[in-house]
Every structure is written in structure tokens, then in C-alpha cells.
Amino acid sequence: MASISPFDWGSLLEQEPLLPVWSPCSTEGVKAQAERLQLAGYGVVEVTLRHEAAWSVLTALKEQGMTLVAGSVRQLSQLKRLRELGIRFAVSPGWCPELARQAQDEHIQLLPGIATAGEAMQALAAGYHCVKLFPARALGGPDYLRALQAPFPELRVVATGGLQAADMADWFTLPSVLALGGAWMLDTTPEEAQRQRQQAFALRQTQVHSGQP
């Protein structure tokens, strides 16, 4: 696969150290959930395509003024459908060269998933310096990423999969962590979700000012 000019997900997530990952089974309560996230200061949300209802949720959310990211993208046909819907950002659960190539053709900015050093090498060789680490907790958490980042210092990571608010401090000690994704901020009050977002931002700023990338 030819190298590409990678999209800098850091620019999208500069003010978003936490990425809400929403897996809706229906369209019920969509507007209310979006308003809670916005009230808490979240401007980007990932909606996973695990249920057909997610497409209707994405359509409804386009009117809410948030930046939408389609998650759990696995099929080439999904990328075409996202382009037709006007969704510019997508996340895959794993590394797939064909999916990455199709994302380029559809002008969709892909955050590919990786789980191993081999997949990291393939993603970097294809031009992707920002990746999703999934499933982050099951793989070994911050210790796993600490070992993985040693030979790949240029890799920037959005870690998702089994994470909770209590994990933030450990993850943000690592220089490769760009953001953390999860569902926990969807199940709390706007005030608590805002507090967690502010805490995550402060932790990431501490990482930056300590001289780490």
C-alpha cells in the first residue's frame, strides 16, 4: 500500500482529550444525550456502527453542531455510505489495508485500529501516525502501550476498549497518548462529565509541559 499524507488527529482532538464512544441501539433520547455532552463541553463524539440504528443517530446528530466520528467501521460499503451522509471521520477496530485505501478514495479521514507491533509497523509504513489502540485494557493497559511505544516513538494513540475515568492518570503519563475513548462519560451527569474532561485536559497538558511530545 502506498504511503499517504496522514491526517493529524491531534488537530481534531486538540481540545478533546476524552472521546465519548456511543453505541446506540435506537434513536431514543438522541437529542437529549447530545445536549448533555455539549453542556459538559464535548465537541466530538464517536458513534459506533454496531447497530443499524447508528445511521439514523448520525443523521439526527448532524443538526446538533458536534463533530461526528463513525466508529467500528469494518466494511468498504460503510465508507461509501458515510461519504454520502457527509461524515468525514471514521475509526476502525483493527488494521485493514483495503479499508484504509477505500477511506482515501472516499476522502474520509480514518483512524485505524492496531493491537500489535506488526500492525503498528504496517500503519506507519502506510503513513498513519495516529492510530487507535484497541482493546486497550485487555491488551495490558498502559504497561502494554509503554512497551509498544519504545520502538515507535512517533506513534500517537487514541486508546479505547474497557477504559474508565479512574484510568486517566495512568494513561496520560504516556507521551504517545493523544486521547482516551470510552462510554463512561455518557452515563454520568453533565457536571461530572465536564469535571472529567477538564481533569483529562489538565493531565494531558502536564504531559506536554513536561517535555514529552
N, C-alpha and C positions, 0 to 999 in steps of 0.2 A: 504494500500500500504506500502510495506516495506521501511524502511529508506535506503538511498543511500549515497555514498560518493560524495558530491556535487562538481561540477566544480567551480573553483574560477574565475568568470568572471572578477574580478578585475585584474587578471594577464593578461587577454586578452586586457582589456581596460586601462591598467596602463598608457599608453601614448596617450590614445584616450578618452578624456573627452566628445567629441561630436561624435555621431554615425550617419552618413548620412543614411537616410532611403529612399530608391529609389523604386518607384512603376512603373516600365516601362511597357508601353503598346505595345512596339515594340522594335526591336533590333537596330533601327536607332540611330546613334550617341553614341553607347555604348563605343567604344574605346575613343572617344573624352571626354566623361564625366568622364571616369575612369582616364584619363590623367590629367584632371583638378583637380580632387580630390587628386591625388598623388602629383601634383605640389604644392597643398596647404598643403601637409603634412599628409593627411589622409591615414591610412594604413588598416582600417577596414571599410567595407560597408555592410549594410543590404539591401538585395533585397527581396521585399515582393512578395509572390506567389499569388498575386491577379489577375494576368492575365497569360494566358498560355505562353506568350512571355517571362516571367520571367525566364523560364527554359533555353531558348536559351541565355538569357543575362548572367545567371550564367555560362553557358558553355563558352561563349566568355570571361568573366571576369577571368576565371581560368588562362588565359595566361597573365594577366596584373600584377600579383605579389601581389595582395591585399588579405587580409584575408576576406573570404566571409561568410556572415551570411544570412541564409534564414529566411525571416520574414513572418508573417501571416500564420504560419503553423497550420493547423486545422485538417488534416486527417492523419490517420495512414499510408495510402499508400504514402503520400508525404515524410514521413520519410524514407521509403524504397528506394524511388527514389533518395532522397538526398544522401543516403549512396552509391548507385550505381554511382552517379555522383562524389563522393568524397568530398562532403560538410560536414564538421564536426560540424558546429554550426547552431542552429536553435532557433527561437523565436516564441512563441505562443501568440495570443492576449488575452487568458484567461487561467484559471486553468482547466486542464483536466487530471485526474489520468491515464486514459488509454493512452493518448498521452505521458505522462511522462514515463510510463512503456515501451512503444514501443521505445521511444528515447533511453532508456537504452539498450534495446535489439539490436538496430541498431548502438550502440556505437556513438550516436550523442549527443553532449552537448547542453542541452535545457535550454533556459532562459524562464521560464513560466510566463505568464501574470497573474496579480491579480488586483482586484479592491476593495476588501473589507477586513475587518479584518478576517472574516471567511476563505476566500481564503488564506490569509497570514498564518493563523494557519495551514491549510492543507498543504501548500507548505513547511513550516518549519518542520512539522511533517514528511514529506516525504524526508527531507534532503536538500531542496533547500533554501539556504540563500541569493542567488542573484535572484531577480525577476524583471520583467518588470511591471511598474505601467502604466496602460492604461485603458481608455483615460485620461491622466494626467490632462489636462486643464479642461475638462468637469467635472471631479470628484471634482474639487475645488482647483486645483493647489497646490502650496507649503503649504498653510494652511491645506489642507486635509492630505498631507503627514506628516506634523508636528504632527497632531493629531494621525495618524496611527503609526508613529514611536515610540510614547511614550510607548506603551506596547510591542513593538517589536524592541528593540534597536539593536538586532543582524542582522536585515534585511538590505540588501544592494539593492539599487534600480537603475534601468535604467528607467527614466521617458520619456514617449513618448505620442504623441497624442495632436496636436494643439499647440505645443510649437514653439517659435520664438527666435531669437537671443537676443531680448530685455529682455527675461525672465531669462537669465542665472544667473545673480547676485542673484536673489531671490531664485532660486533652489539650488545654490551651497552654500547657508548659512546652508543647512540642512545636518547633519552628515551622513545620510543614502544614499545620492545621490552619486552614482558611476559614472554615465554619463547621458547625455541627448541625446535623439534621435529625429530626425526630418528631414524634406526635405529642410529647408531653405538654407542650405549651398550648395545645388545643383543648386540653381537659382541665384548665385552671381558670381563675378569674383574670380579666384584663390587667388588673393591678399587679397580680403575681407574675403574669407573663411579661409585663413591662419590666418588672424588677429583675427577672431572669435575663432578659435581653440586655439590660444595662450592665448587669454583672458580667455577662459574657463579653460584651464590648470592652469593659474595663480590663478583663483578663487578657484579651487579645492585644489591647494597647500596651499592657505591661510587657507582653512578649515582644512587641515591636520595639519598644523603647529600651529593652534590654540588649538590643543589638542583633537580635535574631531576625531573619527575613520574614 
